[in-house]
Amino acid sequence: AVYIDGRDVTASVGELTWSNTYLELAVTVQFDAAKSDARFTRLYHPKKGGIVRIFTPNEVFRGVIIQDDTGDRHRSRYTADAGWYMSKCKDTYQFSEMNALQAIHKICGDLGVPAAYMDSVPLDAAVVSGVYIDKTISEVIHDILSQVGGKWNVDFVPDGIRIYRIGTFLADPKFRSS
């Protein structure tokens, strides 16, 4: 099910693609929505800034519409992103011999982003130092994770941000034909 600003638009959503960009903390969903020029047909037309929520049956994605392409006569194409603000927001941080878990919790706390899951054993064992002047939040978090070592995944779930080593969680995708 797909909801936009609390409205169920599942019936008008066509093609849906999902992608994850590691270096920008971005989880992007692109989808098509039907539109009609018929006089008595009422379809909801989302706007930029609208909140998109996808359920299968639990909520698996929540993001902000950042792009819309409404030029086609029969469909509109939208792009929603879960981590867009963290990839565009810049700030200055300095860490001196702080463990990585505390540093990431500090960044998330400053932004008001709840931590749904942090792989605490490797993050707590690593000590990080660095000065980040006018860097995006995603650049700071990725530099901290590079100091910890290993391959990491950063994604967003309804409860907040998850940071974990690749292979910690397995995906269980579901598909239902219309």
C-alpha positions in Angstrom: 0.0 0.0 0.0 1.2 3.5 -0.8 0.1 6.5 1.2 0.9 10.1 0.4 0.1 12.7 3.0 -2.2 10.2 4.7 -4.2 9.4 1.5 -4.3 5.9 0.1 -3.1 6.2 -3.5 -2.2 2.5 -4.1 -4.7 2.1 -6.9 -3.2 4.9 -8.9 0.5 4.0 -8.4 2.1 2.2 -11.3 5.8 1.4 -11.7 7.7 1.7 -8.4 11.5 1.4 -8.1 13.7 1.5 -5.0 17.4 2.4 -4.8 19.9 3.0 -2.1 22.8 5.4 -2.4 25.5 4.5 0.1 27.6 7.7 -0.1 24.6 10.1 0.4 22.6 8.2 3.1 19.8 8.2 0.5 17.0 5.7 0.1 15.1 6.7 -3.0 11.8 5.6 -4.3 10.5 6.6 -7.7 7.0 5.9 -8.8 4.4 6.7 -11.4 1.0 7.9 -10.5 -1.9 7.9 -13.0 -3.5 11.2 -14.0 -6.6 11.9 -16.0 -8.0 14.8 -17.9 -11.5 13.3 -17.7 -14.0 15.8 -16.3 -15.4 13.7 -13.4 -12.4 11.6 -12.5 -10.8 12.8 -9.2 -7.2 11.6 -8.6 -4.9 12.9 -5.9 -1.9 14.8 -7.3 1.0 14.9 -4.8 3.2 17.9 -4.4 6.8 18.4 -3.6 7.4 18.0 0.2 4.6 15.5 0.6 5.3 12.5 2.8 5.2 9.1 1.1 4.7 5.9 3.2 4.9 2.4 1.8 3.6 -0.7 3.6 4.1 -4.4 2.9 2.1 -5.0 5.4 4.4 -3.1 7.9 5.8 0.3 7.0 9.0 -0.2 5.0 9.6 3.3 3.6 8.9 6.9 4.7 10.3 9.7 2.6 9.8 13.2 1.3 8.8 13.9 -2.3 11.8 15.8 -3.7 11.0 15.8 -7.5 8.0 15.6 -9.7 7.6 15.3 -13.4 4.0 16.1 -14.4 4.6 16.7 -18.1 3.1 13.5 -19.4 -0.7 13.5 -20.2 -1.5 10.2 -18.5 1.1 9.8 -15.7 3.2 11.8 -13.3 6.6 10.6 -12.1 7.7 11.3 -8.5 10.9 10.8 -6.5 10.8 10.4 -2.7 13.9 10.3 -0.5 14.3 9.2 3.1 17.7 10.7 3.8 17.6 13.8 1.7 17.9 16.3 4.5 21.0 14.5 5.9 22.7 14.5 2.5 22.1 18.3 2.1 22.5 19.6 5.6 26.0 20.8 6.5 27.5 21.3 10.0 30.8 21.5 11.8 31.9 18.8 14.2 35.1 18.1 16.1 35.8 14.7 17.8 38.9 14.0 19.9 39.4 10.4 21.0 35.6 9.8 21.2 34.2 6.4 20.6 32.3 6.1 17.3 29.0 5.2 18.9 29.0 8.4 21.0 30.0 10.5 18.0 27.1 9.2 15.8 24.6 9.5 18.6 25.8 13.1 19.1 25.2 13.9 15.4 21.8 12.2 15.3 20.8 13.9 18.6 21.7 17.3 17.2 19.4 16.7 14.2 16.6 15.1 16.2 16.9 11.8 14.3 16.1 8.8 16.5 18.5 5.9 16.4 16.5 2.7 15.6 19.5 0.4 15.6 23.3 0.9 15.9 25.7 -2.0 15.6 27.1 -1.1 19.0 29.9 -3.6 19.5 32.2 -2.4 16.7 31.1 1.2 17.0 31.7 1.2 20.8 35.2 -0.3 20.4 36.5 2.2 17.8 37.9 5.6 18.8 37.6 8.4 16.3 39.2 11.8 15.9 38.6 14.5 13.3 37.5 18.0 12.5 34.7 18.4 10.0 34.2 22.0 8.9 31.1 22.7 6.8 30.7 19.0 5.7 27.4 17.3 5.0 26.1 15.0 7.7 26.4 12.0 5.4 30.1 12.8 4.8 30.8 13.0 8.5 29.0 9.7 9.3 30.8 7.9 6.5 34.2 9.2 7.6 33.5 7.9 11.1 32.5 4.5 9.7 35.6 4.4 7.6 37.7 4.9 10.8 35.8 2.0 12.4 36.6 -0.2 9.3 34.5 -2.7 7.5 31.6 -2.4 5.2 28.5 -0.6 6.6 25.0 0.1 5.6 23.0 3.1 6.6 19.3 3.2 6.1 16.1 4.6 7.5 13.1 2.8 8.9 10.0 4.3 10.5 11.7 4.2 14.0 14.7 6.2 12.8 18.2 5.6 11.4 19.9 2.2 11.3 23.7 1.8 11.1 25.0 -1.7 10.8 27.6 -3.9 9.2 26.6 -5.3 5.8 25.2 -8.8 6.3 23.6 -8.1 9.7 20.1 -8.1 8.4 18.5 -10.1 5.6 15.9 -8.6 3.3 12.6 -10.5 3.0 11.0 -8.9 -0.1 7.3 -9.6 -0.9 5.6 -9.2 -4.2 1.9 -9.2 -4.9 0.6 -8.9 -8.4 -2.3 -6.4 -8.9 
